Amino acid sequence: MVAAIVLINAVPAQLAHLGRALADVEGVSAAYSVAGDEDFVAVVKVANHEELAEVVTKRIAVLDGVTRLRTLIAFRSYGAEDERYF
């Protein structure tokens, strides 16, 4: 299992619909609107790196309103619930 955190910047006029669109992307386990330099954080959990590339570049990056992405690949989980993924 590969997990990643995707930091997303968006066009302000698209913020209202983009959160739901992110949550509906296959491979995204959670999507959060956030305060700070980014507008959204998406948690992606997939089987392998190839699928991660697919989710980030072909499912998230192409959503209306997305202007910039930064992807952080997780190495290890320290939460008891998620340890089974690493």
N, C-alpha and C positions, 0 to 999 in steps of 0.2 A: 504494500500500500504506500502511495506517495501522497503527502499532504503539502499544501502550499497556501500561503496567505497572499491574496492579490489586492493591492492598494489601487484604487480607481479614482481618477478625476473625471468630472463630467461637466457638460454644459448646464448652467443653472436652470434653464427652462426645461430640461429633461429630468431633473432630479425626482419629481413626483412619480414618474412611471418607471424609472430605472431600477429602483430597489426591488420591485416585484419581478421585473424582467430578469435581474440577476439571480434572484431566488429560484426562478423557474428553469435556469440553465442546468442541464444534466451534468452532474459532476460537482456542482456547487452544493455543499452541505449546509451553508449558512451565509446570509448576506446582511450586512449591518450598515446603516447610515451613521456617519461619524462626524465629529467636529475636529478641525485641525487642517492640515495641509491637503488631505484627501477627502473625498466626499463619501466613498463607500469602501468597505472591506469585505471581501468575499473569501470564504474558507473553501478550498477545493480539496476533495479526497477522491483519488482515483487509483486504478490498479498499477499504473506504470508511468514512466516519464513521457512516453509517446502520447498517452491519453491526456496527460497534463498539458502538453503542447497544444493538443487539439482543443481542449477546453479553453485555454487562455487565448489562443490566436484565432480560432475559428468560431468560438461561441460567445466569449465575453468581449473581446476587442471590437467585434463588428456590431455590437448593440448600439442603437441610436442614442447619441449623447455622450458616449465614452470618448474622452479626449486623450487620456494617458493612463498607462498601467505600469505598476512595478510589481514583480512577482518575487516572493520570498519563499524558497523551498525549505520545508521543515526537515531537520535531521532526526530529532528525537522529541517525544512528548513527555511531559512531566505530570500530566493530569492522569489520575487513575483510570478514568473512563476511556481515554484515548490511547493508552499504552499498547493495546492490542494491535494498533496500526503500524507500530514501528519495531 
